Amino acid sequence: MIESEAHARKMAEAIQRIAAELNVPFIFKASYDKANRTSVKSFRGPGLREGVRILRRIAQDTGLPVLTDVHEPGHCEAAAEAVDVLQIPAFLCRQTDLLVAAGKTGRAINIKKGQFVAPWDMSYPLEKVRSTGNQRVFLTERGSSFGYNNLVVDFRSLAVMRRLAPVVFDGTHSVQQPSAANGVSGGQPEFIPLLARASVAAGVDGLFLEVHDDPANAKSDAANALDLKLLKPLLETLLAIAIAAKPAH
C-alpha cells in the first residue's frame, strides 16, 4: 500500500537495487486504495487520483514496471494510464464487470485466486478477461480458507493453474490469518521463506512478496510482510533452488 509518496519511492528504489544485484526481474506493486480492509477504521491509502499520480512518478523516475490493485470497473482506465499491470484482488476474482473492464485496458492482468475458489475454477475469471481479446493474463495463488481466520496452501494448485496460465505465488498473503486480531488480520511471517522455497521448487513463474522496511509499523499487512533486510538472502536461496529444480532437458 502507498503509505506516502516518499515511503513508496524509498521501497521501490531499495528493492530495485537488490533485484539489480541479483539480476532478478522486478515489478513494483503498491495500492492506491485497499477497499477490502477488515475494519472501517483501517488506513486505505491516498485514493485513486493521488495514488495514480504517485505510481506514475515512480514508474517514470525508476524505469520500473508497476502493478496496482483495482477494485471498481470505473477505476481501471485511470489506473491503466499509470501502471503496467492491473491486479484483481482475491475477494473480487469473480466480479465480471471488473474483470472485463480491466481486460479492455489492454494492460497485463494479474488475477489473485480467491480463498474460496478451487484452482481449476480459475478458468472462468480467465475466460472473462480473455473475452475482451486480452491474452496477457496470469494467476496468483495466495492460500485457501481453512476454517475461520486461517489459510493453507495446496501446492497442487500451482500445477493445476499453470495448465491455464502463468502462475505466481504470493508468499506473504499466504501466511495471513484473516481478521484474526480484532478487526485486523494477523499472520505468521516466519513461514514466508518456507512457503516461498516450496513454490519455487514447484516451478512457479513468479513470486509476489509484500516487503516493508518496518513491518511492525506498516499501515497494511504489518503481520505478514517480509522485512526488507531479509529479502536479499531469501532471493539468493530461491535462485539456487530454481537452478537446482530446473529440468535437465
Buried (B, 14 or more C-beta within 10 A) or exposed (E): BBBEBEBBBBBBBBBBEBBEEBEBEBBBBBBBBBBEBBEEEBEBBBEBEBBBBBBBBBBEEBEBBBBBBBBBBEBBBBBBEBBBBBBBBBBBBBBEEBBBBBBBBEBBBBBBBBBEBEBEBBBEBBEBBBEBEBEBBBBBBBBBBEEEBBBEBEBEBBEBBBEBBBBBBBBBBBBBBBBBBEEBBBBBBEBBBEBBBBBBBBBBEBBBBBBBBEBEEBBBBBBBBBBBEBBBEBBBBBBEBBEEEEEEE
